[in-house]
Amino acid sequence: MSSKAPRCGLTFRMKTVRVAVVGAGVIGFSTAVRIAEALPICSVTLLAEKFSPDTTSDVAAGIVLAQEFPDIPLERQRRWFKDGFDHFFAIAHSEDAPEAGIMMCSGCQIFREAPANMKPYWSDIVIGYRPMTDRELKRFPNHKFGQAFTTLKCECSSYLPWLEKRFRKAGGRVEQRRVNSLQELSNDFDIIVNCTGLGSKTLVGDDQVQPIRGQVLKMDAPWLKHFIRDVDGMTYIYPGIHSVTIGGTRQVEDMRLHVDEGDSRSILERCSRLEPSLRKAKVLYQSVGLRPGRRSPRVERELVQMGGRQVPVVHNYGHGGWGVSFSWGTSMDALELVRQCLQEIPLQAKL
Ligand code: FAD
């Protein structure tokens, strides 16, 4: 049985193209699912050193929101965000919502000074975006401006196992393994997709990648239903399915993975100023993750010389503090880049 490779007009045998996706965070699994579902001619193996619940993605508060990346055209960012929003929205309104850990959530983002741009590019993608009224802002005396809207929240400790199930259903295979160099994979795979987040600093020697430490507390406060985020990214309260996540910290080049009691006190103090009832709430547990910081995510392909041949490598990493929000959108671009690689493989002699 054979099928046509997209656009190149050359014939591949069924499942001839071996694709390795490295990384089992929200970026790796989203990308692996996209490829396995869209390209049946590929046999996809996801390899990673760590899986849920031990990835950075598992620590993410998981609010679907955006910042502007300086090196990416705004239209592309908009597409990434919209793609992710629509994807999470559809799951939130399907019977899979509890298993996938996706829910709608309403709340506000508050500013100490009014921003220059009152209508960010994502404002017509989230639901019901509007400036907060003076009456609403009254409870935040140190803040002068606010945006009220409804978005989604994705709890990765549920979402990653759900994605893994979907990936396996599409024929994907999973292997727990540390990859010390992409060369290690060049004999066994035709295309390599790098979704290693912070790991890309060493795996592909990208000096732009830097850890940004984040600590969060999970609170037992079921009476809180609305999120509050200070736009500086340092203080936020996100009610979720099982607990309320409060944060945070943004410590650049700080690799400590243990809970810092000083940070915990500071987070509780800052969040309680915004939501005083948190002083009465019990801390359920705390966690720390290292965001894969980069000026902008790297979503591109290159040909890398490995043992006498050029191996196509697709990169999808460096999402910083917004990897959950942009995971589905950037993985669509990664899929398109894999499609482009498929056109080049026969020219490189395999078939
Ligand atoms: P990771 O989850 O770190 O996964 C990387 C994978 O690559 C792992 O499986 C790892 O084992 C593997 N790997 C790395 N190197 C190698 C190697 N050499 N060999 C084999 N495997 C390797 N984002 C949002 O959108 N909204 C939020 O509200 C939000 N809140 C956050 C709060 C905190 C406290 C933190 C820390 C982050 C938050 N984020 C949020 C950001 C989000 O968590 C990250 O952007 C996202 O998790 C990055 O995903 P990733 O798959 O690239 O990386």
Boltz pocket constraint, residues with backbone or C-beta under 6 A from the ligand:
constraints:
  - pocket:
      binder: B
      contacts: [[A, 22], [A, 23], [A, 24], [A, 25], [A, 26], [A, 27], [A, 28], [A, 47], [A, 48], [A, 49], [A, 50], [A, 51], [A, 55], [A, 56], [A, 57], [A, 58], [A, 59], [A, 60], [A, 61], [A, 62], [A, 63], [A, 64], [A, 65], [A, 177], [A, 178], [A, 179], [A, 180], [A, 195], [A, 196], [A, 197], [A, 198], [A, 199], [A, 200], [A, 203], [A, 212], [A, 213], [A, 214], [A, 215], [A, 216], [A, 247], [A, 248], [A, 249], [A, 287], [A, 288], [A, 289], [A, 290], [A, 291], [A, 292], [A, 316], [A, 317], [A, 318], [A, 319], [A, 320], [A, 321], [A, 322], [A, 323], [A, 324], [A, 325], [A, 326]]
      max_distance: 6.0
